Amino acid sequence: MEIERRIIESGFQIEERAEGKKGITGLGIVFDKRSVNLGGFVEIIKPEAVKEIDWNDTVSMTNHDPNFVIGRSPDTLKVKVEDEGVRYTVEPSEKTTYKDLVISIERKEIKGSSFGFIVERNGEEWSEDENGVMVRTITKLRKVYDLSPVVFPAYPDTTVAKRSMEEFKKTLNKEEKAEEKSYPIGLAEREVEFLNLKHI
């Protein structure tokens, strides 16, 4: 299955540690809030979606680049599920890439978080709100691969979610066509009355 990625405004914090070292913490996943438009739909992640996730071996990479890994759980990346969402904390490092990242966050050049994930089979629900906006509600994730700081505050959606959305639209179209083909009750009653009159 394909990995999807989402980027959110993270609200990073730089934590002062012993010996002047700086840790990075931010929200990687936010619960019960609508995403930005992801290419024809918005998305909501429910708290229960991460209930059974094994966070061991989750990584953090600057801009999802495997050449710039800054942490890996459970040792140098700590993951905590909170009421608001999933918080991740990268332990301080002497790596140049890590120090550069801290500077970029402090200068607000990097201010978003992203997470890579796969939705469990039947772990999503589609609906259409009163304004005609397609809403994808994720109720169960199979795997979260990374929680990472990124430059851009939005990310193009992968094709897997769009395919799922198109399938839901087809279902809606079939239901609408079925309603169009159904016999109007009022008309049926009038025709029955007409037939009765003919037999008087």
C-alpha positions in Angstrom: 0.0 0.0 0.0 1.1 3.6 -0.6 2.3 5.9 2.2 0.3 9.1 2.6 1.8 12.2 4.1 0.2 15.2 5.7 1.7 18.5 6.9 0.3 20.7 9.6 1.3 23.9 11.4 3.1 22.4 14.3 3.9 25.1 16.8 7.4 23.8 17.5 9.0 24.4 20.9 12.7 24.4 21.6 13.4 22.8 25.0 16.5 23.8 26.9 18.3 20.7 28.2 21.3 20.2 30.4 24.6 21.6 29.2 22.8 24.1 26.9 21.5 21.4 24.6 18.2 22.0 22.8 15.5 19.5 22.2 12.7 19.9 19.6 9.1 19.1 20.3 6.0 19.5 18.2 2.6 18.1 17.4 2.9 15.6 14.5 -0.8 14.6 14.4 -3.8 16.7 15.5 -7.1 15.0 16.5 -10.7 16.0 15.5 -9.8 19.0 13.4 -10.3 19.5 9.7 -7.2 19.7 7.5 -6.7 22.2 4.8 -8.1 21.2 1.4 -6.1 18.2 0.3 -7.2 18.2 -3.4 -10.9 18.0 -3.3 -11.5 16.9 0.2 -10.7 17.6 3.9 -9.6 15.1 6.5 -10.2 14.5 10.1 -8.2 12.1 12.3 -10.0 10.6 15.2 -8.1 9.8 18.5 -9.0 6.1 18.2 -7.1 6.0 14.9 -3.7 5.7 16.7 -5.0 3.6 19.6 -3.2 0.4 18.5 -0.1 2.0 16.8 3.3 0.6 17.7 5.5 3.7 17.9 8.7 1.7 18.1 11.0 2.3 15.1 9.2 5.5 14.1 11.6 8.0 12.6 12.0 11.7 12.3 13.6 13.2 9.2 14.0 16.8 8.1 11.7 17.2 5.1 11.2 13.4 4.9 14.7 13.1 3.6 16.3 9.8 4.8 19.7 11.4 4.4 18.7 13.8 7.3 17.4 11.4 10.0 17.3 13.3 13.3 15.7 10.8 15.6 14.4 7.2 15.9 12.1 5.8 18.6 12.4 4.6 21.2 15.9 6.0 21.9 16.3 9.5 20.2 12.7 10.1 19.3 10.0 10.1 22.0 6.3 9.8 21.0 3.4 10.7 23.3 -0.3 10.5 22.6 -2.1 13.4 24.2 -5.7 14.7 24.2 -4.9 17.2 21.4 -2.9 14.8 19.2 0.4 13.0 19.0 3.4 14.9 20.2 7.0 14.0 19.2 10.2 15.1 20.8 13.6 14.7 19.2 16.5 14.4 21.7 19.4 16.8 21.3 22.2 15.8 19.0 25.7 17.0 18.1 24.9 16.4 14.4 25.4 19.5 12.2 22.1 18.7 10.5 20.3 18.7 13.9 21.9 22.0 15.0 21.0 23.6 11.6 17.4 22.4 12.1 17.2 24.0 15.6 18.4 27.3 14.1 15.8 27.1 11.2 13.0 26.4 13.7 14.1 29.3 15.9 14.2 31.6 12.8 10.7 30.2 11.9 12.0 29.0 8.5 10.7 25.6 9.4 7.4 25.6 11.2 5.4 22.6 10.1 5.2 18.9 11.0 4.4 16.0 8.8 3.6 12.4 9.3 3.7 9.5 7.0 1.0 6.8 7.4 -1.1 4.0 6.0 -4.8 3.7 6.7 -6.0 0.3 7.9 -8.5 -1.5 5.6 -12.0 -0.1 6.5 -10.3 2.5 8.7 -11.8 5.5 6.9 -15.3 6.9 6.4 -16.4 9.3 3.7 -19.2 11.8 3.9 -20.4 15.1 2.3 -21.1 18.0 4.5 -23.9 20.6 4.1 -21.7 22.7 1.8 -20.9 19.8 -0.5 -17.4 19.4 0.9 -16.1 15.8 0.8 -14.9 14.8 4.3 -12.6 11.8 5.0 -12.6 10.7 8.6 -9.8 8.4 9.5 -10.8 6.0 12.4 -7.8 3.6 12.3 -4.3 3.8 11.0 -2.2 0.7 10.3 1.2 2.3 10.6 2.8 5.7 11.2 6.2 5.7 9.6 7.5 9.1 10.6 6.8 12.3 12.5 9.0 15.0 10.9 9.7 18.7 10.7 9.1 20.1 7.2 9.4 23.5 5.4 6.0 23.7 3.7 2.7 24.0 5.6 0.7 22.0 3.0 1.4 18.8 1.1 -0.1 17.5 -2.1 -2.3 14.5 -1.4 -1.3 11.1 -2.6 -3.4 9.2 -5.1 -4.6 6.6 -2.6 -7.0 8.9 -0.8 -8.3 10.4 -4.1 -9.1 6.9 -5.4 -11.0 6.2 -2.2 -12.9 9.5 -2.6 -13.8 8.7 -6.2 -15.2 5.3 -5.1 -17.4 7.1 -2.5 -18.6 9.6 -5.2 -19.6 6.7 -7.4 -21.6 5.3 -4.5 -23.4 8.6 -4.1 -24.1 8.8 -7.9 -25.6 5.3 -7.8 -27.8 6.2 -4.9 -29.0 9.4 -6.7 -29.8 7.5 -9.9 -31.7 4.9 -7.9 -33.8 7.6 -6.4 -34.5 9.1 -9.8 -35.7 5.7 -11.1 -37.9 5.0 -8.1 -41.6 5.4 -8.8 -43.1 8.6 -7.2 -45.7 7.6 -4.6 -48.0 10.5 -5.3 -48.1 9.7 -9.0 -48.7 6.0 -8.3 -51.7 7.0 -6.1 -53.1 9.2 -8.8 -52.8 6.5 -11.4 -54.6 4.0 -9.1 -57.4 6.5 -8.6 -57.6 7.0 -12.4 -57.8 3.3 -12.9 -60.6 3.0 -10.3 -62.5 5.8 -12.0 -62.3 4.0 -15.4 -63.9 0.9 -13.9 -66.9 2.7 -12.4 
